[in-house]
Amino acid sequence: MRRTILDCYTDEASGLGVPPYLGVYPRYIAGLYDETPTYLTIDDVRLWKKYDGKQFIPQKHQKTDITTYNLTVNHKDVPRILQETDELIIIVGVHVPGKYLSAMPGTIHELTRLLEGIKCKKILTGPATYGSQLHGGKHAEDPNNRLFDEVRQFDYSYDTIRKTAIRGTKIYSQIKGYRIIEIETSKGCDKKIGCSFCLEPIKNKLAYREKEDILKEIKEFHKLGARYYRLGKQACIYSFDGLESLLAEIRNLGDIKLLHIDNTNPINVVMDKRNSFSKTKALVKYCTEGNVGAFGIESFDPIVAEMNHLIGPKIGMEAIRILNEYGSERGPNGLPKLLPGLNIIFGLMGETKLTFEENMKALTQVYDEGMMLRRINIRQVIPFEGTLLKKKAGTKFIRKNKRYYYSWRKKIREEIDYRMLLRLVPTGTILHDIIPEVYDGLTTFCRQPGSYPLIVGVKGRLQLQQPVSIRVTGHMLRSITGEVV
């Protein structure tokens, strides 16, 4: 049986698998088999279909084609690989729509065209088995497409992963360029009642990986040369028992260039004060700077918070203060060590014009108190099947307030994001380890590796993937401009 994994990239509330991240699904699936499957990305297949396998080199007036940017070492052999494949395992699924600098996740609609005429057993898996959508405010794509011979949810239980995670690291050797390895610590959610829109409690019962299993996986990647890691596949990193020793042992491996986290339940940040903020202090001490604790506050409107089972504005504001108190010191790469990142969602139950006013009031308070936010994600909700939101409201509030969404978002960007960036990285700040990623005409867009990194626009065409240091020269609404130093 010749198996091929086709990674179309995944983005969930509980984990990221869009390059430069390497998600958990292709690794876990690869580890199920004694013989490592061939690993392809959607970019490999697009390159074959779009350019007959020849890499597109943008001229000075052109943009980098991000749809064919993330190639594997197998990209030149796609026709042969697919012809010889008996079983094609296709990983798809975006549950948290975003904008991506150097990647474009694949969709079920796109696959229908790209895989036309490919004769093998096609298995759809990943988050798309619950639905997938690249754009907020829309219905999810239906996974029951005639293109697929089977829609399968593989076994991702921790008893299984204990055996497969190590074997699955082998696909790393088939990847070109660097990857941030997404490391899972838990599944499910520790909230008694999950947020109205979230699929995580539906997909998974609450469970935690053993610390030693996590370390064994990271050690195996470390042997293969991986140096960038994010403990990102979880609902809340603070709920992991033994977090402090886990972080310390990862750093003790040596030459760790990136150690970041993602989801952080503000309730658990506030509860950490019972132990003298031991987890907060450990995150600041052992993780690399530029780290972001992603807070799922979603709305500062108390009515919306209650109807959608959110944490509420009081707890959210207290958690923001805590991370600012302990994490605002700058590290070697020029960024603060640990700051909160906020998610604001529109289209939730109970939303009115007053909801936006409550959000603006809270965000203004954060700024006026002299605090920093690393980023604010603003999106329209997607009502996925099985969620409370889908059952009770569907797209009712999305449709009701859709005409306000872009003006609400614009106001936050102009009045909060811009001023927050001025505080976060003032003009003249030196930032190190900046990686040039894509061209847009005579401008190169760059980022530091990490959770939600700042996009830096630099005049001229820098050599891609060669790290540089830059001096901040200006500020946009969500990005900055700089010059190489």
Sequence and secondary structure as in RCSB ss.txt:
>XXXX:A:sequence
MRRTILDCYTDEASGLGVPPYLGVYPRYIAGLYDETPTYLTIDDVRLWKKYDGKQFIPQKHQKTDITTYNLTVNH
KDVPRILQETDELIIIVGVHVPGKYLSAMPGTIHELTRLLEGIKCKKILTGPATYGSQLHGGKHAEDPNNRLFDE
VRQFDYSYDTIRKTAIRGTKIYSQIKGYRIIEIETSKGCDKKIGCSFCLEPIKNKLAYREKEDILKEIKEFHKLG
ARYYRLGKQACIYSFDGLESLLAEIRNLGDIKLLHIDNTNPINVVMDKRNSFSKTKALVKYCTEGNVGAFGIESF
DPIVAEMNHLIGPKIGMEAIRILNEYGSERGPNGLPKLLPGLNIIFGLMGETKLTFEENMKALTQVYDEGMMLRR
INIRQVIPFEGTLLKKKAGTKFIRKNKRYYYSWRKKIREEIDYRMLLRLVPTGTILHDIIPEVYDGLTTFCRQPG
SYPLIVGVKGRLQLQQPVSIRVTGHMLRSITGEVV
>XXXX:A:secstr
  EEEEEEEEEETTEE STTEE HHHHHHHTTSSS  EEEEHHHHHHHHHHTT      TTSB  GGG S BTTG
GGHHHHHHH SEEEEEEEESS    SS     HHHHHHHTTT  SEEEEESGGGG B SSTTS  B S  TT SE
E      HHHHHHHHHHHGGGGGGB S  EEEEE EES  SSS  TT  HHHH   EE  HHHHHHHHHHHHHTT
  EEEEEESS GGGSTTHHHHHHHHHTTS   EEEE B  HHHHHHGGGGTTHHHHHHHHHS SSEEEEEEEE  
 HHHHHHTT   HHHHHHHHHHHHHHH SB TTSSBSEEEEEEEEES TT  HHHHHHHHHHHHHHHHTT   SE
EEEEE    TTSHHHHHTTTHHHHHHHHHHHHHHHHHIIIIIHHHHHHHS TT EEEEEEEEEEETTEEEEE SS
SS  EEEEES   TT  EEEEEEEE SS EEEEE 
